Amino acid sequence: MPTATFYLISPNSAQATPEGFAQYVLYLTRHFAAQGARIYLQCQDKQHAEQLAERFWQIEPEQFLAHNLVGEGPKSGTAIEIGYVGVSPSWNRQLAINLADNQTTFARTFTEVVDFVPCAENAKQLARERYKLYRQAGYQLQTVEIQYP
């Protein structure tokens, strides 16, 4: 059964800031990549995807994660692909990390999805809508409070 995990962002946590959230996304990506997962990072738009890809290039060399934007990179792709609303992953991916705040259109595509519940009330409402979509798609749902420095 496919699984969707929603990570709850505490208002007083480092992840409640844009920088802290970006660092946590890199941490999660590294964690899942170390387990051998083929990951798709769904960004809000092309600019957001390019900014995230640039963050990956800024990682310390010993922690570097091979990645590519959708439509770029080696023919067989890398284990980490970064896309955005309106484009599809180039290769089969097991795991999607959703960084977009709109309703997902890929709920039936992945065996595992990671999503987030931000602090702002309007963003929480959008996360609730995504939660409903995953449930309707047959995902087993779970929530996790972020325990990361």
C-alpha positions in Angstrom: 0.0 0.0 0.0 1.4 3.4 -0.9 2.3 5.7 2.0 2.1 9.5 2.5 3.9 11.0 5.4 3.1 14.6 6.4 5.9 16.3 8.4 4.5 18.9 10.9 6.5 22.1 11.1 6.4 23.6 14.5 6.2 27.4 14.6 9.2 27.7 16.9 11.4 25.3 15.0 14.3 26.1 12.6 12.2 24.6 9.8 9.6 27.4 10.2 12.1 29.7 8.5 12.8 29.4 4.7 16.5 28.6 5.4 15.7 26.0 8.0 13.1 24.4 5.8 15.5 24.2 2.9 18.1 22.6 5.1 15.6 20.1 6.3 14.6 19.2 2.7 18.3 18.6 1.9 18.6 16.4 5.1 15.5 14.3 4.1 16.7 13.9 0.5 20.1 12.8 1.8 18.4 10.4 4.2 16.2 8.7 1.6 19.0 8.7 -1.1 21.2 6.8 1.4 18.5 4.2 1.5 18.7 3.8 -2.2 15.4 5.6 -3.1 14.9 7.2 -6.5 13.5 10.6 -5.5 11.4 13.2 -7.3 11.3 16.7 -5.7 8.1 18.5 -6.7 8.7 22.3 -6.6 6.1 25.1 -7.0 7.4 26.4 -10.3 10.5 26.4 -12.6 12.2 29.2 -10.6 11.7 27.3 -7.3 13.2 24.1 -8.9 16.2 26.0 -10.2 16.8 27.5 -6.8 16.6 24.1 -5.1 19.0 22.7 -7.7 21.4 25.5 -6.9 21.2 24.6 -3.2 22.3 21.1 -4.0 25.3 22.5 -5.7 26.2 24.5 -2.6 26.4 21.4 -0.4 29.8 20.6 1.0 31.7 18.3 -1.4 31.7 15.3 1.0 27.9 15.5 1.2 27.2 16.2 -2.5 24.0 14.6 -3.9 24.0 13.9 -7.6 20.8 15.4 -9.0 19.3 16.9 -12.1 16.4 19.1 -13.2 13.6 17.4 -15.3 14.9 17.2 -18.9 18.5 17.7 -18.0 21.4 15.5 -16.8 22.5 12.1 -18.0 20.3 10.0 -20.3 19.4 7.6 -17.5 19.0 10.4 -15.0 20.3 10.5 -11.4 18.7 9.2 -8.3 17.4 12.7 -7.5 15.3 14.6 -10.0 13.9 18.1 -9.4 10.7 19.2 -11.2 7.8 21.4 -10.8 4.0 21.7 -11.3 3.2 20.9 -14.9 6.1 18.6 -15.7 6.5 14.9 -15.0 9.5 12.9 -13.7 11.6 11.5 -16.5 12.2 8.1 -14.9 10.4 5.8 -12.5 10.7 7.2 -9.0 9.6 5.5 -5.8 9.5 8.6 -3.6 8.2 12.1 -4.1 8.9 15.0 -1.8 6.3 17.6 -2.4 7.4 21.2 -1.9 4.5 22.7 -3.9 1.6 24.2 -2.0 -1.1 23.4 -4.5 -3.1 20.2 -5.0 -1.0 17.4 -6.1 -1.7 15.7 -9.5 0.8 12.9 -8.9 -0.9 11.1 -5.9 -1.3 7.8 -7.8 2.2 7.8 -9.3 4.5 7.2 -6.3 4.6 4.4 -3.7 5.8 6.9 -1.1 5.1 10.6 -0.8 6.6 13.1 1.7 4.6 16.3 2.3 4.6 19.1 4.8 2.2 20.9 7.1 3.5 24.5 7.4 2.7 26.9 10.2 0.7 29.5 8.3 -3.0 28.8 8.5 -3.7 29.2 4.7 -0.8 26.8 4.0 -2.2 24.3 6.6 -5.5 24.4 4.8 -3.8 23.5 1.5 -1.9 20.7 3.3 -5.3 19.4 4.5 -6.6 19.3 0.9 -3.6 17.4 -0.2 -4.1 15.0 2.7 -7.6 14.3 1.5 -6.4 13.7 -2.0 -3.8 11.1 -0.8 -6.5 9.4 1.3 -8.9 9.2 -1.7 -6.0 7.8 -3.8 -5.7 4.9 -1.2 -2.5 6.0 0.6 -1.8 5.0 4.1 -1.4 8.3 5.9 0.9 9.2 8.8 2.0 12.4 10.4 5.4 13.0 12.0 6.6 15.9 14.1 10.0 17.1 12.9 12.7 16.2 15.4 15.7 17.8 13.7 18.0 20.5 15.2 
